[in-house]
Amino acid sequence: MPWCWSITTNRAGSRAPATSTRSPSSTTTPAGGSGRRFTDVRDGTGACATIFADYFSDLDWEFREVDVDPTNDGPDLQDIPDACVPSHVATGLVYGIQSDTRSLTNGCSPADFSAAAYLYDGMDGDLLNRIANPQIDAEVLEIKARAITERDVRAPFAVSDVGSVSNSDAIPQAADELETLEGVSAVVVVGETDGTIRLAGRSRDDRVHIGRAIEAVTDDIPMAEGGGHARMGGGKIPVEYMNGLGPSEGISRDEWPSGCSRRWAASADGPESRPFCSVGPNPRSW
């Protein structure tokens, strides 16, 4: 029976689940999932890719090697049967597990280790190396440096506004870099590209569910979105909608990051009385 998967964000949960749909219709919706036919949400699993790998393993699909040439239009799948896992797919799933669990060191479960072991026989090591260790352009290095020099630290939290960027991928990479600073356990890096504020958060603090924190920041802002895992999250806010925040003239783009810093510092009083996931520029309280 053919399966078709899509990745969704579980805004109410602690993980970004994989949602799978199949025919005939099923009404199974555990953990409040939103799949129309079938939703699989596993809060104890560290990576969406682990759920995919589990399905492939249960279906007993074989691995097939595929020659992936990055200079052409993609792999040639003409002679690859449908009921198999091509090597570039297995490689992508391994990288997904590594990325979501920080190389199986953070927020992972036994299922993630088992999935990585299962995928090992079908992955392309050279391709994984190219994906995991890409060349870094000059702008990414500059954005990382800017995130460090422009940081606002209210220990153990830090916010950094890197301003306008042309490469939005530099923002989460800057968050990874900023989190390594001594004395900092949770960070959010803010950047702007094409009229949209983009957020990237990282956390090593058990009090800080960074996905819920970013969700709280974006939840009531029109056209904004955010969420993620306990250790990793992201979001985006259209700048044009920030003028409507608050009871008066709204909040400016320049005021927004400092407002986050004040709220986050206040949340350090106690994880029970002031949960971090509730802080952020809630429109009703600005």
Secondary structure by P-SEA (a helix, b strand, c coil): cbbbbbbbbccccccbbbbbbbcccccccccccccccbbbbbcccccaaaaaaaaaaaabbbbbbbbcccccccccccccccccccaaaaaaaaaaaaaaaccccccccaaaaaaaaaacccccaaaaaaaacccccaaaaaaaaaaaaaccccccbbbbbbcccccaaaaaaaaaaaaaccccccbbbbbbcccbbbbbbbbcccccaaaaaaaaacccccccccccccccccccccccccccccccccccccaaaaaaaaaaaaaccccccccccccccccccc
